[in-house]
Amino acid sequence: MFGRKKEAPGESTPLMHRPSSSTTPSQPNVDDVDSDGFDGASDIVEGDFDDNGNVYFASLKENSIRRESMAADQLSFRLLAIDDDDSEAEERILRESLALDVPLHHRGSFASQQSLSASARNNQSAARNRFVTMAFLALLSFVLIGAALYVGAQFIGPPNVPAGPYRLLERQEGTKFFDYWSFYEGPDSVGSNGYITYVSEARAKVVGIVNVTMEKDDLDVYFANDGDIVDSVDANGNSTRRQRRLQLKEQSEEPFLYLTTSPTQGGPRESIRLEGKRRFNRGLFIIDVRHMPEGCGVWPAFWMTDEANWPVNGEIDIVEGVNYQSEAKTALHSTKQCDMYDVPVGTMSGTWDTAVGIPDKKTGIPDMTFREARNCFVYDPHQWLNQGCVAVDADGGSLGVPLNKKGGGVFALEWDPQNKHIRTWVFSPHKAVPENLVRAIRTAHKPEKDRVMPDPNMWPVPYGYFPIGEGTNCGSHHFKDMRLVLNTAFCGSVAGNRFQLDCKKESKQFKTCNDYIKSEPEALKQAYWKIRGVYVYERDWVKTWAH
C-alpha cells in the first residue's frame, strides 16, 4: 500500500519521531493532526526528523516538491490511523486523496472543507448560469434564423405569381348581369363611325331594346347530372365514341339577356353599348351565346379595350363579325413590335386572315402579294388599316347565320401573360362544348366548394394562339388595363366599307350601307343578342419558380 511499510514480527521501523516522554513510538492520533498534516503539539521542522528524515527532506529543494511530500506524509498518517482490516476506509481515503486537487492547507479542517463546499456550489451555480445563457443564445439563434428564412421566402424566395387554378371572379347572369356594366350614351367612336346612337339604360328600357326573360333552356335535355357521359353502342353491341347522355329531364326556367336595336326617324338606329366596370390584365373570359346579330350591315362585337389609351394598351376582339361573315375570328391590335411570326407549330387549329390588294401609299396601285395578317401593329403598311393579327376558325359555321341555326355556341378567350400566351376557342353547337367547360358553366351559381373550375388544358387545341411576353415577338406590355365591351353597331368603317363586297343583293338596291339601314328592312329583326351568361375567371396567386 502506498505510504505504509509492513513490519516483521517484533520489529519496529520508525518513520519519524517527535520528542515525547516515551521511547516507544506510538501511532499518531488522527484527531490531533492539524491543517498542516501534523499533530497539534507543534509543527514539524526540518531538525525534528531522524537521519533518514533529514536526508529525505534535504532532497526537497523546490517548493512544489515539498508540497507533494507533505501531501504524501498526510496520506501516510491517515492510513496509519485506521485498522489494518478496514479496507473500506482505506479505499475511501485513497479515493479522497486522489480526487482532491487543491493545496494541502485547504484540507484537514472543518472550516477548509466548508470553504471547498462553498466553492463547489459557486462553481455549480456558475455552470448552471453558463448553461442557461448558452441555451438562451441557441434559442435566439433559431428564432433569428427562422425569421430570416421567412423574410427570405416573402421577399427573396419564389415570386408570387398568378399561376394557380382559375377562380370565378364574375358571374354575369340574369338581372345581375348589368351590375358589371355601364351603359355608354352617345354616338359611335370616330374610328368605328357606326350608323347608330347608343342610349342610356333608362332609354333602352323605354324603347324595349334591353330585357331579361325567364325561359326553359333547350340544352337541359342534353345533360344528366351536369353532363355525365357514357359510351354509345352500335347495333352489334360494340362500344363506339363517347358522347353525352341524351336524357330528357324536368326543365326549369332560367334567365336570358336580350339586347336589340330600334329605328329612329333621323336614320341611325338606337343601340346598346355596354362597358365593363372592371379593368383586366389577365383572365379567362367566357360567353354563352344563343343568338348573335346577323345580316347585312351589322357589326356586333364582344371585345376588350382601353379606348382612352388606344392603341397603346391594345385591343382584343373575342367575338366580332360583319355582314355575312360565318367564321369566328380573334384579332389583336397593338402598337409597333408585336407580331405572330413565332407561333409554335401545333399550338392552334385555325388559320390566319389574309391581306391582299393593299394600295401602295405612293402610287395607289394595289399590292397583290399574298400575306397572312400576323402583324398586330394597327398601322402596318402591308395590311389593311387597323387589321391587326387575326386568327380564323378553320371549321367555319361559327359566326352569324350558321351559328344561330345551330343554337349558338360558347366562345372563350384565355389571356395568360404568366404562361406567355393568348388562346381562343369557339364551340358550336353546344354539344361540342368540352365536358370541363360544361360543368364550369353549369356550376357557376353554386357555392365555391361545389363549383367546377375551368381548365383550358383539358379542352381541344384552340383555333387561335398568340405568343406574348418575354422571349416572344410581342411583349405583354402591349395589352393591359382593358375592360370588356359588348355592343352592336351598323355599317361604319368596316361593315360599311365592305357593303358592296359582302352584300351583293342589298347593294343593287341601295348605294350605301347607311341607306340600307335607314330603310328599316325586315332583316334587321335578326340583329339581336341572346346571352345565357358571361363568366370571368382569374388564376390564383401562388409562390413558385415554375413559371
C-alpha positions as CSV (number, residue, x, y, z in Angstrom):
1,M,0.0,0.0,0.0
2,F,1.1,3.5,-0.8
3,G,2.6,5.2,2.4
4,R,2.7,2.1,4.6
5,K,5.5,-0.4,5.2
6,K,5.0,-3.9,6.5
7,E,6.7,-4.7,9.8
8,A,8.3,-8.0,10.7
9,P,7.1,-9.6,14.0
10,G,8.7,-8.0,17.0
11,E,10.4,-5.4,14.8
12,S,9.6,-1.7,14.7
13,T,10.7,0.7,12.0
14,P,10.1,4.3,13.0
15,L,9.1,6.6,10.1
16,M,9.7,9.7,12.1
17,H,9.6,10.8,15.7
18,R,8.7,13.7,17.9
19,P,10.0,14.4,21.4
20,S,7.9,12.6,23.9
21,S,8.1,11.1,27.4
22,S,8.0,7.6,26.0
23,T,10.7,6.0,23.9
24,T,8.2,3.6,22.4
25,P,6.9,5.0,19.2
26,S,3.1,5.2,19.1
27,Q,0.8,5.8,16.1
28,P,-0.3,9.4,16.0
29,N,-3.9,10.2,16.6
30,V,-5.7,11.5,13.5
31,D,-7.7,13.8,15.6
32,D,-4.5,15.5,16.7
33,V,-3.4,16.3,13.1
34,D,-3.8,19.9,12.3
35,S,-4.4,21.5,8.9
36,D,-0.7,21.2,8.0
37,G,-0.9,17.5,8.3
38,F,0.9,17.1,11.6
39,D,-0.2,16.6,15.2
40,G,-1.3,19.5,17.3
41,A,1.7,19.6,19.7
42,S,3.9,21.6,17.4
43,D,4.7,22.0,13.7
44,I,7.4,19.8,12.4
45,V,10.6,21.4,11.3
46,E,13.5,20.0,9.5
47,G,15.5,19.4,12.7
48,D,12.9,17.2,14.2
49,F,13.4,14.3,11.8
50,D,15.8,11.4,12.2
51,D,18.6,10.8,9.9
52,N,16.5,9.2,7.2
53,G,14.0,12.0,7.5
54,N,16.8,14.7,7.4
55,V,18.2,13.1,4.3
56,Y,14.7,12.8,2.8
57,F,13.8,16.4,3.4
58,A,17.1,17.7,2.4
59,S,16.5,16.5,-1.1
60,L,13.3,18.5,-1.4
61,K,14.7,21.8,-2.7
62,E,11.8,23.1,-4.6
63,N,8.5,24.3,-3.0
64,S,6.4,22.2,-5.3
65,I,8.2,19.0,-4.3
66,R,7.8,19.9,-0.7
67,R,4.1,20.3,-1.1
68,E,3.9,16.9,-2.8
69,S,5.9,15.3,0.1
70,M,3.7,16.9,2.7
71,A,0.7,15.6,1.0
72,A,2.2,12.1,0.9
73,D,3.0,12.3,4.6
74,Q,-0.5,13.4,5.4
75,L,-1.8,10.4,3.5
76,S,0.5,8.1,5.4
77,F,-0.7,9.5,8.8
78,R,-4.3,8.9,7.8
79,L,-3.6,5.4,6.6
80,L,-1.8,4.5,9.8
81,A,-4.7,5.8,11.9
82,I,-7.1,3.1,10.6
83,D,-7.3,-0.6,11.3
84,D,-5.4,-3.0,9.1
85,D,-8.7,-4.9,8.3
86,D,-10.6,-1.8,7.5
87,S,-10.1,-2.0,3.7
88,E,-13.2,0.1,3.0
89,A,-11.9,3.1,5.0
90,E,-8.5,2.7,3.3
91,E,-10.1,2.7,-0.1
92,R,-12.2,5.7,0.8
93,I,-9.1,7.7,2.0
94,L,-7.2,6.8,-1.1
95,R,-10.1,7.9,-3.4
96,E,-10.5,11.2,-1.5
97,S,-6.8,11.9,-1.7
98,L,-6.6,11.2,-5.4
99,A,-9.7,13.3,-6.1
100,L,-8.5,16.4,-4.3
101,D,-6.8,18.9,-6.5
102,V,-6.3,21.8,-4.1
103,P,-3.3,22.9,-1.9
104,L,-2.7,21.0,1.3
105,H,-3.5,23.9,3.5
106,H,-7.1,23.9,2.2
107,R,-7.6,20.4,3.6
108,G,-7.7,18.8,7.0
109,S,-10.0,21.1,8.9
110,F,-13.8,21.6,9.0
111,A,-13.5,25.2,8.0
112,S,-11.4,24.3,5.0
113,Q,-13.9,21.7,3.9
114,Q,-16.7,24.2,4.3
115,S,-14.8,26.6,2.1
116,L,-14.4,23.8,-0.5
117,S,-18.1,23.0,-0.4
118,A,-19.0,26.7,-0.9
119,S,-16.5,27.0,-3.8
120,A,-18.0,23.9,-5.4
121,R,-21.5,25.3,-5.0
122,N,-20.4,28.5,-6.6
123,N,-18.8,26.6,-9.5
124,Q,-22.0,24.6,-10.0
125,S,-24.1,27.8,-9.9
126,A,-21.8,29.5,-12.4
127,A,-22.0,26.4,-14.6
128,R,-25.8,26.5,-14.5
129,N,-25.8,30.1,-15.4
130,R,-23.5,29.5,-18.3
131,F,-25.8,26.6,-19.5
132,V,-28.9,28.8,-19.3
133,T,-27.1,31.6,-21.2
134,M,-26.0,29.2,-23.9
135,A,-29.5,27.7,-24.2
136,F,-31.0,31.2,-24.5
137,L,-28.5,32.2,-27.2
138,A,-29.2,28.9,-29.1
139,L,-32.9,29.6,-28.9
140,L,-32.4,33.2,-30.0
141,S,-30.3,32.0,-32.9
142,F,-33.0,29.6,-34.1
143,V,-35.6,32.4,-33.9
144,L,-33.4,34.7,-35.9
145,I,-32.7,32.0,-38.5
146,G,-36.4,31.2,-38.8
147,A,-37.3,34.9,-39.2
148,A,-34.6,35.3,-41.8
149,L,-35.9,32.3,-43.7
150,Y,-39.5,33.7,-43.5
151,V,-38.4,37.1,-44.7
152,G,-36.4,35.5,-47.5
153,A,-39.3,33.4,-48.6
154,Q,-41.5,36.5,-48.7
155,F,-39.1,38.9,-50.5
156,I,-36.3,36.8,-51.8
157,G,-37.8,33.4,-52.3
158,P,-40.1,32.2,-55.1
159,P,-42.1,35.0,-56.6
160,N,-45.9,35.4,-56.0
161,V,-47.4,34.9,-59.5
162,P,-50.9,34.2,-61.0
163,A,-50.1,30.6,-61.9
164,G,-52.6,28.7,-59.8
165,P,-56.0,27.2,-60.8
166,Y,-58.8,29.5,-62.0
167,R,-61.3,31.1,-59.6
168,L,-64.6,32.6,-60.6
169,L,-64.4,36.4,-60.5
170,E,-67.7,37.5,-62.2
171,R,-70.8,35.5,-62.9
172,Q,-73.0,37.7,-65.2
173,E,-76.4,36.2,-65.4
174,G,-80.0,37.4,-65.4
175,T,-80.9,40.7,-63.8
176,K,-77.4,40.8,-62.1
177,F,-75.8,41.0,-65.5
178,F,-75.9,44.8,-65.5
179,D,-74.2,45.0,-62.1
180,Y,-70.9,44.6,-64.0
181,W,-71.6,47.0,-66.9
182,S,-72.2,50.7,-67.6
183,F,-74.3,52.0,-70.5
184,Y,-72.4,54.3,-72.8
185,E,-74.6,57.1,-74.2
186,G,-73.8,58.9,-77.4
187,P,-72.5,58.4,-81.0
188,D,-70.1,55.7,-82.0
189,S,-66.4,56.4,-81.8
190,V,-64.7,58.2,-84.7
191,G,-62.6,55.2,-85.5
192,S,-65.7,52.9,-85.9
193,N,-68.1,55.6,-87.1
194,G,-71.1,53.3,-86.9
195,Y,-74.5,54.4,-88.1
196,I,-76.1,54.2,-84.7
197,T,-76.7,56.1,-81.5
198,Y,-76.0,54.4,-78.2
199,V,-78.6,55.0,-75.5
200,S,-78.8,55.0,-71.7
201,E,-80.2,52.2,-69.6
202,A,-83.4,54.2,-69.0
203,R,-83.9,54.9,-72.7
204,A,-83.1,51.3,-73.6
205,K,-85.9,50.1,-71.3
206,V,-88.4,52.7,-72.6
207,V,-87.9,51.6,-76.3
208,G,-87.7,47.9,-75.3
209,I,-84.2,47.1,-76.6
210,V,-83.0,45.5,-73.4
211,N,-84.7,42.9,-71.2
212,V,-84.2,39.8,-69.3
213,T,-86.7,36.9,-69.8
214,M,-87.2,33.6,-68.0
215,E,-87.2,30.7,-70.4
216,K,-86.6,27.0,-70.4
217,D,-83.1,26.1,-71.5
218,D,-83.3,23.8,-74.5
219,L,-79.9,22.5,-73.7
220,D,-81.1,20.9,-70.5
221,V,-82.2,17.9,-72.5
222,Y,-78.6,17.1,-73.3
223,F,-77.3,16.9,-69.8
224,A,-77.9,14.5,-67.0
225,N,-76.2,15.0,-63.7
226,D,-74.5,18.2,-65.0
227,G,-73.1,16.5,-68.1
228,D,-72.4,12.8,-67.4
229,I,-71.1,11.0,-70.4
230,V,-71.5,7.4,-71.5
231,D,-70.2,5.1,-74.2
232,S,-72.6,4.8,-77.1
233,V,-73.1,1.4,-78.5
234,D,-73.7,0.4,-82.1
235,A,-76.2,-2.2,-83.5
236,N,-73.7,-5.0,-82.8
237,G,-73.3,-4.0,-79.2
238,N,-69.8,-2.6,-79.7
239,S,-68.7,0.5,-77.8
240,T,-68.2,3.5,-80.1
241,R,-67.2,7.1,-79.4
242,R,-68.1,8.6,-76.0
243,Q,-70.9,11.1,-76.0
244,R,-73.1,12.9,-73.6
245,R,-76.2,11.1,-72.4
246,L,-79.3,12.3,-74.1
247,Q,-81.8,12.2,-71.3
248,L,-84.9,14.3,-71.0
249,K,-85.4,15.7,-67.6
250,E,-87.6,18.2,-66.0
251,Q,-86.7,21.7,-67.2
252,S,-86.6,24.8,-65.1
253,E,-86.8,28.3,-66.3
254,E,-83.5,30.3,-66.5
255,P,-82.8,34.0,-67.3
256,F,-81.7,35.1,-70.8
257,L,-80.5,38.5,-71.7
258,Y,-81.8,40.1,-74.9
259,L,-80.1,43.2,-76.5
260,T,-81.5,44.5,-79.7
261,T,-81.9,47.8,-81.7
262,S,-84.6,50.3,-82.6
263,P,-85.1,52.5,-85.7
264,T,-85.4,56.3,-85.5
265,Q,-86.9,59.0,-87.7
266,G,-83.4,60.5,-88.2
267,G,-81.9,57.4,-89.6
268,P,-79.2,56.0,-87.2
269,R,-80.7,53.2,-85.2
270,E,-80.7,53.3,-81.4
271,S,-78.5,50.6,-80.0
272,I,-76.7,49.4,-76.8
273,R,-73.0,49.6,-75.9
274,L,-72.1,48.1,-72.5
275,E,-68.7,48.9,-71.0
276,G,-67.3,46.7,-68.2
277,K,-66.7,48.3,-64.8
278,R,-63.6,46.3,-64.0
279,R,-60.1,46.6,-65.7
280,F,-58.2,43.5,-66.5
281,N,-54.6,42.5,-67.2
282,R,-55.3,38.7,-67.5
283,G,-58.1,36.3,-67.2
284,L,-60.3,33.7,-68.8
285,F,-63.4,35.2,-70.5
286,I,-66.4,33.0,-71.5
287,I,-69.6,34.0,-73.1
288,D,-72.5,31.6,-73.7
289,V,-74.4,32.9,-76.8
290,R,-77.7,31.5,-78.0
291,H,-78.1,34.1,-80.8
292,M,-76.0,36.9,-82.2
293,P,-76.7,39.8,-84.6
294,E,-76.7,38.6,-88.2
295,G,-77.2,40.0,-91.7
296,C,-76.1,42.8,-94.0
297,G,-74.8,45.9,-92.4
298,V,-74.5,44.5,-88.8
299,W,-71.3,44.8,-86.8
300,P,-71.6,43.0,-83.4
301,A,-68.7,42.6,-81.1
302,F,-67.6,41.2,-77.7
303,W,-64.2,42.7,-77.1
304,M,-61.6,44.3,-74.8
305,T,-60.0,47.7,-75.0
306,D,-58.8,50.8,-73.2
307,E,-60.1,53.4,-75.6
308,A,-58.6,56.3,-73.8
309,N,-55.2,54.8,-74.4
310,W,-55.8,53.1,-77.7
311,P,-53.7,51.5,-79.3
312,V,-51.0,51.9,-76.6
313,N,-52.8,49.5,-74.2
314,G,-54.1,47.3,-77.1
315,E,-57.3,45.7,-78.1
316,I,-58.5,42.1,-78.2
317,D,-61.6,41.1,-80.2
318,I,-63.1,37.9,-78.8
319,V,-66.2,37.7,-80.9
320,E,-66.6,40.0,-83.9
321,G,-68.2,39.8,-87.3
322,V,-69.5,42.0,-90.1
323,N,-72.3,41.4,-92.6
324,Y,-72.5,37.8,-93.6
325,Q,-69.2,36.5,-92.2
326,S,-69.6,33.0,-90.9
327,E,-66.2,32.1,-89.4
328,A,-65.2,33.2,-85.9
329,K,-62.2,35.4,-85.7
330,T,-60.0,36.7,-82.9
331,A,-58.0,39.9,-83.6
332,L,-55.2,41.6,-81.6
333,H,-54.5,45.3,-82.2
334,S,-51.3,47.0,-80.9
335,T,-48.5,49.4,-81.4
336,K,-45.3,48.5,-83.1
337,Q,-43.1,45.5,-82.4
338,C,-45.8,42.9,-81.9
339,D,-46.3,40.2,-84.5
340,M,-47.2,36.5,-84.6
341,Y,-44.4,35.1,-86.8
342,D,-43.1,33.0,-83.9
343,V,-46.2,30.9,-83.2
344,P,-45.1,27.3,-82.4
345,V,-46.3,24.6,-84.7
346,G,-49.2,22.6,-83.4
347,T,-50.5,25.2,-80.9
348,M,-53.5,26.3,-83.0
349,S,-56.1,24.6,-85.3
350,G,-57.1,27.8,-87.1
351,T,-55.6,29.8,-89.9
352,W,-54.6,33.4,-90.4
353,D,-56.6,36.1,-92.1
354,T,-55.1,37.5,-95.3
355,A,-54.0,40.9,-96.6
356,V,-54.1,41.1,-100.4
357,G,-54.6,44.1,-102.6
358,I,-53.4,46.7,-100.2
359,P,-53.0,50.0,-102.2
360,D,-49.4,51.4,-102.3
361,K,-49.2,54.6,-100.3
362,K,-47.3,56.4,-103.1
363,T,-48.8,55.1,-106.3
364,G,-52.2,53.8,-105.1
365,I,-51.6,50.6,-107.1
366,P,-52.9,47.5,-105.2
367,D,-50.3,45.2,-104.0
368,M,-51.5,41.7,-104.9
369,T,-48.8,39.9,-102.8
370,F,-50.4,37.3,-100.6
371,R,-49.7,37.9,-97.0
372,E,-51.1,36.5,-93.7
373,A,-52.3,39.0,-91.2
374,R,-49.8,38.3,-88.5
375,N,-48.7,41.8,-87.6
376,C,-50.7,43.2,-84.8
377,F,-49.5,46.8,-85.4
378,V,-52.6,48.8,-86.4
379,Y,-50.7,50.8,-89.0
380,D,-48.7,48.1,-90.6
381,P,-48.2,49.3,-94.3
382,H,-48.7,45.8,-95.7
383,Q,-52.1,45.1,-94.1
384,W,-55.4,46.8,-94.1
385,L,-55.7,49.8,-91.8
386,N,-56.2,48.5,-88.2
387,Q,-56.5,44.9,-89.4
388,G,-54.2,43.6,-86.7
389,C,-53.1,40.0,-86.3
390,V,-56.2,37.8,-87.0
391,A,-56.7,34.1,-86.2
392,V,-59.7,32.5,-88.0
393,D,-61.6,29.4,-87.1
394,A,-60.9,26.9,-89.8
395,D,-64.0,24.8,-89.2
396,G,-66.4,27.6,-90.1
397,G,-70.1,27.9,-89.3
398,S,-69.1,29.5,-86.0
399,L,-70.5,33.1,-86.6
400,G,-73.6,34.9,-87.7
401,V,-76.3,33.0,-89.6
402,P,-74.8,29.4,-89.4
403,L,-74.1,29.9,-85.7
404,N,-77.6,30.9,-84.9
405,K,-79.0,28.0,-86.9
406,K,-77.1,25.7,-84.5
407,G,-78.5,27.4,-81.4
408,G,-75.4,29.5,-80.8
409,G,-72.2,28.4,-79.1
410,V,-69.7,29.2,-76.4
411,F,-66.7,31.5,-77.0
412,A,-63.7,31.5,-74.7
413,L,-60.5,33.6,-74.6
414,E,-57.6,32.9,-72.2
415,W,-55.3,35.9,-71.6
416,D,-52.4,34.5,-69.6
417,P,-49.3,36.6,-69.6
418,Q,-47.7,34.4,-67.0
419,N,-47.8,31.4,-69.4
420,K,-47.0,33.7,-72.3
421,H,-50.0,33.3,-74.5
422,I,-53.4,34.4,-75.5
423,R,-55.6,31.5,-76.7
424,T,-59.1,31.4,-78.1
425,W,-61.9,28.8,-78.7
426,V,-65.3,28.6,-80.2
427,F,-67.6,25.6,-79.6
428,S,-70.7,25.2,-81.7
429,P,-73.2,23.6,-81.3
430,H,-73.3,23.4,-77.6
431,K,-73.0,19.6,-77.7
432,A,-69.4,20.3,-78.8
433,V,-68.5,22.1,-75.6
434,P,-65.9,20.1,-73.7
435,E,-67.1,18.5,-70.5
436,N,-64.9,20.5,-68.2
437,L,-66.3,23.8,-69.6
438,V,-69.9,22.5,-69.4
439,R,-69.5,21.7,-65.8
440,A,-67.9,25.0,-65.1
441,I,-70.8,27.0,-66.6
442,R,-73.5,24.8,-65.1
443,T,-72.0,25.0,-61.5
444,A,-71.0,28.7,-61.6
445,H,-74.1,29.6,-59.5
446,K,-73.2,27.1,-56.7
447,P,-71.1,27.8,-53.6
448,E,-67.3,27.9,-54.4
449,K,-66.7,24.5,-52.8
450,D,-69.2,22.9,-55.2
451,R,-68.1,24.7,-58.4
452,V,-66.1,23.0,-61.1
453,M,-63.3,25.3,-62.3
454,P,-62.4,25.5,-66.0
455,D,-59.1,24.1,-67.1
456,P,-58.3,25.1,-70.7
457,N,-55.6,22.5,-70.8
458,M,-58.4,19.9,-70.8
459,W,-60.0,21.4,-73.9
460,P,-59.2,20.8,-77.5
461,V,-56.5,22.7,-79.3
462,P,-57.6,26.4,-79.6
463,Y,-58.2,27.8,-83.1
464,G,-56.2,30.9,-82.1
465,Y,-52.8,31.1,-80.4
466,F,-50.9,34.3,-79.8
467,P,-47.5,34.2,-78.0
468,I,-46.9,37.2,-75.8
469,G,-44.4,38.1,-73.1
470,E,-40.6,37.8,-72.7
471,G,-38.9,35.7,-75.3
472,T,-41.7,36.2,-77.9
473,N,-42.2,38.7,-80.8
474,C,-44.8,40.6,-78.8
475,G,-44.2,42.0,-75.3
476,S,-47.0,41.5,-72.8
477,H,-47.0,45.3,-72.2
478,H,-48.9,45.8,-75.4
479,F,-52.1,44.6,-73.7
480,K,-53.0,46.0,-70.3
481,D,-55.7,47.7,-68.3
482,M,-58.5,46.7,-70.6
483,R,-62.2,46.3,-69.9
484,L,-64.9,44.3,-71.6
485,V,-67.2,45.9,-74.2
486,L,-70.4,44.4,-75.7
487,N,-72.2,46.3,-78.5
488,T,-74.0,46.2,-81.8
489,A,-73.0,48.7,-84.5
490,F,-74.1,49.2,-88.1
491,C,-72.1,50.0,-91.2
492,G,-69.2,52.2,-90.2
493,S,-65.5,51.8,-91.1
494,V,-65.7,48.0,-91.5
495,A,-69.2,46.8,-92.3
496,G,-69.9,49.9,-94.3
497,N,-66.7,49.7,-96.3
498,R,-67.4,46.1,-97.2
499,F,-71.1,46.7,-98.1
500,Q,-70.6,46.3,-101.9
501,L,-68.4,43.3,-101.5
502,D,-70.4,41.4,-98.9
503,C,-74.0,42.5,-99.6
504,K,-74.4,41.7,-103.3
505,K,-78.2,41.7,-103.2
506,E,-78.7,44.7,-101.0
507,S,-76.1,46.8,-102.8
508,K,-78.1,46.5,-106.0
509,Q,-80.9,48.4,-104.4
510,F,-79.1,50.8,-102.1
511,K,-76.0,52.8,-102.8
512,T,-74.6,52.8,-99.3
513,C,-74.9,50.7,-96.2
514,N,-76.4,53.7,-94.3
515,D,-79.2,53.9,-96.9
516,Y,-80.0,50.3,-96.4
517,I,-80.2,50.6,-92.6
518,K,-82.3,53.7,-92.8
519,S,-84.9,51.8,-94.9
520,E,-85.7,49.7,-91.8
521,P,-85.6,46.3,-93.6
522,E,-87.3,43.3,-92.0
523,A,-84.0,41.5,-91.9
524,L,-82.8,43.8,-89.0
525,K,-85.1,41.9,-86.7
526,Q,-82.3,39.3,-86.5
527,A,-79.8,41.9,-85.3
528,Y,-80.0,40.9,-81.6
529,W,-78.0,39.2,-78.9
530,K,-79.4,36.4,-76.8
531,I,-77.0,35.6,-74.0
532,R,-77.2,33.0,-71.2
533,G,-74.2,34.5,-69.3
534,V,-70.7,35.9,-69.2
535,Y,-68.2,34.3,-66.9
536,V,-64.8,35.7,-65.9
537,Y,-62.1,33.8,-64.1
538,E,-58.6,34.7,-62.9
539,R,-55.8,32.4,-61.7
540,D,-54.9,32.2,-58.1
541,W,-51.7,33.8,-56.9
542,V,-49.1,31.2,-55.8
543,K,-45.4,31.2,-54.9
544,T,-43.4,29.2,-57.4
545,W,-40.3,29.1,-59.5
546,A,-42.1,27.1,-62.2
547,H,-43.1,30.0,-64.4
